[in-house]
Amino acid sequence: MDTDNSGSISLREINKLLMGDVFRSFTIEFDHPDTGIKWGFDSENCVAVTDVEQHSPAEDVTNLIRGLRVLRLNETAIPQHDPHAMELLYQKLISIFQEKTEFEFLEPLFYIN
């Protein structure tokens, strides 16, 4: 597991062991950009779901969980590991105003509670 022989196991090494380099994504569509999703950054500086507001459209989506990274909003790719990605996400959400909204999320291979 300790691939860099540092004497300790990093979160990246654990992720690589459990998940490998497999990449899967899934999309969720909403009728409006006001979805009820609360955004923040995860431990690797990627925009991710931090919470879902009660009684919002997002609350009805069972596979929308905390920690999911957003990869794309409509046709706009959201940069990963970028501290300015949140600004881009919000600018895009404001610009689409009343349009349908489609998010692409990175699908985790394991859910650990």
C-alpha positions as CSV (number, residue, x, y, z in Angstrom):
1,M,0.0,0.0,0.0
2,D,2.8,2.4,0.9
3,T,3.8,2.9,-2.8
4,D,6.2,5.8,-2.2
5,N,7.9,4.2,0.8
6,S,7.2,7.2,3.0
7,G,6.5,5.2,6.1
8,S,2.9,6.2,6.1
9,I,-0.2,5.6,3.9
10,S,-1.7,8.6,2.3
11,L,-5.3,9.1,1.4
12,R,-4.3,8.9,-2.3
13,E,-2.7,5.5,-1.8
14,I,-5.8,4.2,-0.1
15,N,-8.0,5.6,-2.9
16,K,-5.7,4.0,-5.5
17,L,-5.8,0.7,-3.7
18,L,-9.6,0.6,-3.3
19,M,-10.6,2.3,-6.5
20,G,-7.8,1.8,-9.0
21,D,-7.8,4.1,-12.0
22,V,-11.4,3.2,-13.0
23,F,-13.5,6.3,-13.9
24,R,-17.3,6.2,-14.0
25,S,-19.7,9.1,-14.1
26,F,-23.5,9.5,-14.0
27,T,-25.8,12.4,-14.8
28,I,-28.7,14.0,-12.9
29,E,-31.1,16.4,-14.6
30,F,-33.2,19.1,-13.0
31,D,-35.9,21.4,-14.6
32,H,-34.3,24.5,-13.0
33,P,-30.8,25.5,-11.7
34,D,-32.2,26.1,-8.2
35,T,-31.7,22.5,-7.2
36,G,-31.1,22.7,-3.5
37,I,-27.5,21.4,-3.7
38,K,-25.0,23.0,-1.4
39,W,-21.5,23.1,-2.9
40,G,-18.0,23.1,-1.3
41,F,-14.6,21.7,-1.8
42,D,-13.5,18.2,-0.9
43,S,-10.1,17.2,0.5
44,E,-8.5,17.4,-3.0
45,N,-9.8,20.9,-3.8
46,C,-12.5,19.6,-6.2
47,V,-16.1,21.0,-6.2
48,A,-18.4,18.5,-4.4
49,V,-21.8,18.2,-2.9
50,T,-21.6,19.2,0.8
51,D,-25.3,19.0,1.6
52,V,-28.8,19.0,0.2
53,E,-31.5,21.3,1.3
54,Q,-34.7,19.8,2.7
55,H,-37.8,19.9,0.5
56,S,-35.7,20.7,-2.6
57,P,-35.6,18.9,-5.9
58,A,-32.2,17.5,-5.0
59,E,-33.6,15.8,-1.9
60,D,-35.7,13.5,-4.1
61,V,-32.6,12.1,-5.9
62,T,-31.5,9.0,-3.9
63,N,-28.0,8.7,-5.4
64,L,-27.1,12.4,-4.7
65,I,-24.9,12.1,-1.7
66,R,-22.4,14.2,0.2
67,G,-19.0,14.1,-1.3
68,L,-19.9,13.6,-5.0
69,R,-17.6,15.6,-7.2
70,V,-19.2,17.5,-10.0
71,L,-17.5,17.0,-13.4
72,R,-19.7,19.0,-15.7
73,L,-22.7,21.4,-15.6
74,N,-24.6,21.2,-18.9
75,E,-21.8,21.5,-21.5
76,T,-19.3,23.2,-19.2
77,A,-16.5,21.1,-17.7
78,I,-15.8,22.0,-14.1
79,P,-12.1,21.9,-13.5
80,Q,-10.8,19.5,-10.9
81,H,-8.2,20.4,-8.2
82,D,-8.8,24.1,-9.0
83,P,-9.6,26.7,-6.3
84,H,-11.4,28.9,-8.9
85,A,-13.8,26.1,-10.0
86,M,-16.5,27.1,-7.6
87,E,-16.6,30.6,-9.2
88,L,-17.1,29.0,-12.6
89,L,-19.9,26.7,-11.3
90,Y,-21.8,29.6,-9.7
91,Q,-21.3,31.9,-12.8
92,K,-22.7,29.1,-15.0
93,L,-25.6,28.5,-12.7
94,I,-26.5,32.2,-12.7
95,S,-26.2,32.4,-16.5
96,I,-28.6,29.6,-17.2
97,F,-31.3,31.1,-14.9
98,Q,-34.5,29.3,-16.1
99,E,-33.1,26.5,-18.2
100,K,-32.9,22.8,-17.6
101,T,-29.8,21.8,-15.7
102,E,-27.7,18.6,-16.1
103,F,-24.9,17.7,-13.7
104,E,-22.4,15.0,-14.4
105,F,-20.9,13.5,-11.2
106,L,-17.9,11.2,-10.6
107,E,-19.4,8.0,-9.4
108,P,-17.7,6.4,-6.4
109,L,-17.0,2.7,-6.6
110,F,-17.5,2.2,-2.9
111,Y,-19.8,3.9,-0.4
112,I,-18.3,3.7,3.1
113,N,-20.4,4.8,6.1
